[in-house]
């Protein structure tokens, strides 16, 4: 089985965000959580995958990283 980009989920203080997802995205989150369970035995609520997936996306977006480095995007503050 190929390694998944999202592994162990950190235990971090959450910030509540409410949003709607397309049904296809929700189905894929469920499938991803099942793949994590098969890969490492970790049982994960599919909604808990959204934050690390968004973080991974932003961390690997070269354009966004460049804007942050150049100061065009405010840096995230600790504790937020």
Protein Blocks (a to p, Z undefined) as FASTA:
>chain_A
ZZdfblcddddddddddddddfklmmmmmmmmmmmmmmnopacdfklmmmmmmmmmmmmm
mklmmmmmnopaccddehZZ
